C-alpha cells in the first residue's frame, strides 16, 4: 500500500532524472552490443576508468552503458567524453524498472564495481542468462556477518555472480565463505591502484595556493563522525605552535557541515566554508570543504594528508590519491579496505599510523616540508612497485571475454 506514494515522492525528488530511474532513458532499435557497468558514485567510477578504457581498446565491437547513483558521478563519466560510452543514473532496483532498462539497452553482461550488489539487479541478469562480473569487490566483516544471517539471500547473491575479483584478500575470503565457488573467484585486484591521478582545477589551485602554504597545510580527507574532534584537537595544538598552519577539513558527507562547524568552534578555531565561497586566512585557519568532487584540489594544496574512515571502524579510504598528489600520508588503525597497501606503506616508512589526537599532533610537529617530500616520494615508489607486481585491468577484460564467449555459445545452443 505504501509503495506507490513512496515511489511517487522519490520520482518527484528526481525531477528531470526520473526517466533514468524508471529505465526509460535509452536507445530504441538496432544498437552496438553493449555491456552494462555500474558504480555507486565518483570514487567507484574513477577506479573503474582504467578498466573501461582497456575494454574499449580491446573490444571495439562493444559499447558501454555506465550507470551510477549520483548526479556528480554521471557528470564525471560524461566529462571523460569516451567513445561508445553512454551514462545514465541507475534504474531503481525494482524488477519492472530493470526489465525496462534491459529491454532498451539489451546488456550482454553486467560489471559491478566494489559493493553495489543489489539483489534484483543480480537476479534479473541471472534470469536472462547474462554474466555478472564484480570488480574490486569489497565485503567488510560486518557486512559478511549480516549476509550470514540470511543464508537464502546470500546463496541467491553468490549464485548470480559469474566472476569476482576482490579488492583485498579479506573480502575474497568472505565471499568464498558465503558460498561463492572457487572457480568463480579471480585474483585480488585493487582497481584504485591503476586509476590515473586526478587533476585539480588550475584556476582554483592558483587562487587558493597563496592562502594555504603547502608545507603548513594538513588535509583531513573524507572524515567520518568521531574523527573530526581528534583531528581538530591535533590541529589546534599545531596552530598554537605555528600560526601559519592551515587545515582543510573534508567530511565524507557534506551534509554534516553544520555539526562540524560546531566542532570547529568548540576547538577554539574559526573557519571558512567552501560552499559559501569563503577563503581561509590567519584568523580563519580551517577551510571546511563541504563540496563534492574537489579532492584532487585539496590534495594538491596539502603537504600532509590524514586519510579518514581510519580512526573509526569504516575500513579507511584510499591512500592512492594523496600518494599520487605528493602528500605525506597519516592514517588510523582501521584500514581493512586497503589493508595490504597500508601495510606496505607502513613497512616502507611511507605512511605514519596514528591512534588519536596525541599521535596526530606529534606527527604534524615532525613533518616539515623536507620530511613531507621524503615520505611522499617513498609512497609513490611503494605504490608503483605494488602496481608492477599485481594483476591489472587486462585480467578483468580477459575474464569478461571468457564470460561473453560462454554466454554466446549458450545462446546459440538455446536458439
Secondary structure, DSSP 8 states (H G I E B T S, - for coil): -HHHHHHHHHHHHHGGGHHHHTT--S--SS---EEEEE-SSHHHHHHHHHHHHHHHHH-TT-EEEEEESSHHHHHHHHHH--TTEEEEE---SSHHHHHHHHHHH-EEEEEEETT---HHHHHHHHHTT-EEEEEEE---HHHHHHHHT-HHHHHHHHHH-SEEEESSHHHHHHHHHTT--GGGB-----GGGGS------HHHHHHHHTTS-GGGEEEEEEE-TTTHHHHHHHHHHHHHH-TT-EEEEEESSGGGHHHHHHHHHHTT--EEEGGGT---BTTB-EEE---SS-HHHHHHH-SEEEESSTTTTS----SHHHHHTT-EEEE-S--GGGHHHHHHHHHTTSEEE--SHHHHHHHHHH--HHHHHHHHHHHHHHHHHHHHHS--HHHHHHHHHHHHHHHHHHHHHH-
